[in-house]
Amino acid sequence: MKDVMRDELGAPKIVDRNNFQAELDALRVREKAHTREGDAIAAARRRLPMVEVDSATQLIGRRGAVTLLDSFEGRRMLIAYYFMWHTGHSAPEQCEGCTWVTSQVRELSYIHSRDVTYAVFCQGPYEESARYRDFMGWEMPWYSARHSLDTLLVGRRVGLFHLVCYLRQGSNVFETYWTTGRGVEAMDNSYDLLDMTVYGRQEMWEDSPTGWPKRSKGKQNFRIDGHPIAQWSRLKAGYSDDLRTGRL
């Protein structure tokens, strides 16, 4: 693997400003078509049917047992991220992918202004996983859905990450959309920004010219020296990553 900071890397050919702009203008046509297709897909998503979910399904939050309906916090819609969890494991051993996307969900006021609540439904026990939330410095609502996953994720793989959207009509709750895999990149802005750079995400699957940097496959894209990347700022600030003690 190339060391991006030290090795001499491949680079695009050098041209004058006019040629550069002509190439960019040609690409812009494709970018605009991509944006319009995204808008059309979103329009189709808004027209999907919905399926009812038991609004009394139990979650565990900071005040104890609550219902799925309670997690809406009075708003009409809810976006729930189902965080993977490894019970009894330390912070470095928790899911690097879930940590990656969750770390980028910070300012929720814009979501709230559209009558939407965002929350994490962790698939592990509340006390242990909430300590991870605090260790990471996250502020979004956090619940354990551990004992209700067969109901909430019916027909899907329990233990895998999911992003699920709900609608509340009075005291009734409906599921309107869900995704997993690369669908959860909707939570991420880092990759969108990296996609604009000359070396992109630097992942093995990307179609890049010879000489462009590539990183290891899978988990190592989100880890450095054994820790999910976002953890290092917390460790440098003096926080403990031992989730058993309750002392961060």
N, C-alpha and C positions, 0 to 999 in steps of 0.2 A: 504494500500500500504506500502511495506517495505521501510524504509529509508536506502538507499544503503550505506550511510556513517556511520551509527550507528548500524544498526541491524546486528545480526549474520546471515549470509546467508549460503545456501547450497553450497557445493563445490564438485568437482569430487573426486573419490577415489584416494588414493595415491598408486603409484606402483613404481617399480624400473625403471631405464633408459631404459633397454632392452624392457620391456613390454610397456612402453610409446611409444618407437619408432616403435614397431610392430603395435600398434593401429594406430599411425599416418601414417605409410606406407600404411595400408589398406585404410584409408580415402583418401590418396593422389591419389590412383587409381581412385576414384570417382571424385575428384577435376579435374584431368586431363581430364576425360571424359566430365565433365561439360564445361571445357575450349574449348575442341574440338567442342562440340555442339554449343557453343557460336560463334566460328569461322564459323561454317557451316551456322548458322542463319544469321550472318553478310554477308556471301557470297550471300545468297538468297536475302537479303535486297538490295544488290548492283545490283541485276538483276530484281528488281521490275520495272514495267512500270512507266511512269510519266504523269502528267496532267498539261496542261498549265494554268497559272494564269496571269491575266492582270498586266503587268509590270508597268503600269501607276497608279496602285492603290495607293491612297494617304496615307501618314503617316505624323505625325508632329514630328519634331526633334528640336534641339536647335536653328536652323536657320529658323524655320518655316516649311512650307509645302514642303515635298519631295515625291519621288515616291518609290515604292517597289524596283525598279531597282537601285535607288540611294543608298539604304541601303546595297547593296552588297559592296560598297566602292571600286569598280573596280575588286573585286575578282570573281572567277568563281562560288563559292558556298556560301550559307548562311544558318546558323542555327539560327532560331528565337524562343525565349521562350515567350509565351503569358502569361504575368503576370496578375493574377486576381487583381481586384481593387475595393475598396469600396469608391466611390466618396464622398467627404466631411467629411470623417472620419480621425481621428488622426493616427499617426504612429502605436501606440500599437494595433489598430483595423484592420490593414492591414493583408493580408494573411500570416499566419505563415509558411505554406508549401512552398509558392513561395519565401518567405524570406529565408527559409532554403536552398533551392537548389540554388538560385541566389547568396547567400553569398559565395558559394564554387567555383564559376566561377571567377577566378582571373587572372591567367597568360594566356594570349591569343596568345602569340607568336608562340606556337607550332601549334595551330589551323591555324593561319595566314600562317605559313610556308607550309601548305598543300593547300593554295589557298582558304581558308574558312574564312568567316567573322561570328562572333557571335554577336547577338544583342538581346535586349529585346524589344518586342512589347507589351507595356502596354495596358490594356483594359480600362484604365481611361484617364482623361485629361492630357495633357502633363505637364503643369506648376506644378500642384499639385503632380503628380507622380514623376517628375524629382526632386522635393525637397526631396522626400523620397529616391531616388537614392543617392542624395548628403548626406542626413542624414546617410545613411548606409555606405557611403564611397566607393560605387561601381564606377568603371571606364569604364565599357563596354558601347558601344553605346546604347542609350535609345530613343525609339520612342513611341508616342501614336498611336495606331491603332484603336482608339475608334470608328471612323466614317466609318471604312472599314471592320469591323469584319464579317459582313454578306457575304462579298466577300471572305475574306481571310480564314474564317473558315466555308465555305459552307458545309452543311451536318454534322456539329459538334455542340456541345453545346457551344454557346457564353457565356462567363463569367467563364468557367472552364479553368484551365491551360492546355496548350498544348505545345509540342515541335515539331517544323516543320522544315524540311530540304528542301532547294530549290537549283536548278541549273540554271545558266544563260548561254544562248547561244546567243551571240550578245546582242540584245535588248529584247529578249524573255526570259521569266521566267517560270520555271516549278517546280511543287511540286513533290518531289521524295519520301518523307516518312513523317509520323507524328505518334506521340504517346501521351498518357496521362496516368493518374493514376500512377502506379508504374514504368511505362516506363521512367518517368522523373528522376528516380534514377540514370540514366546514368550521370547526372550532379553532382552527389554527391559522395564524397569519404568517408565521415564520417561513413556512414552505412556499406560500404565495410570493413572498418577497424574494426568497432564494431562487425561485423559478425565473425571476427577472434578471438574475445575475449571470455572468458568462459561464460559471461553473455549475450553476443549478444547485440541486440538492446533494450532488456528489454521491448518489446511491448507485449500486451495481446495475440495477435494471434500466437506468436512464440511457437514452440514446444520445451519446455525446461523442465528439471527435476523438480520435486517438491522441493520447497525451493529456486528456482532461483527468483531473483527480477523481478517484473512486474510493469510497470507504467500505468497511466490512458490511456484510449482509446483516439484515435482521436487527436484533436488539442493540448491537453496537452503534447503530445510527443514533441512538438516544441515550447512550451511556459514555461516560469518560471515567477511566480508572475504577470501574466497578460500581459507580453510582449513576442513577439517572441524572442527566446533565443539570436539571434545574435544582438539584439538591445542594450543589456546591456552594451557592451563595448563602444558604442557610447554615451550612457547616462552618463556613468562614466567619459567620456572624456569631458563632459560639453555641448554636443550638445542638442538642443531643438528638441522635437519630435512633435511640433506643425507645421503641414504642411500648415497652413493658412497664417502664417506671412511671410514666405519666409526667416526668420532669423533662421539659424540653429546653 
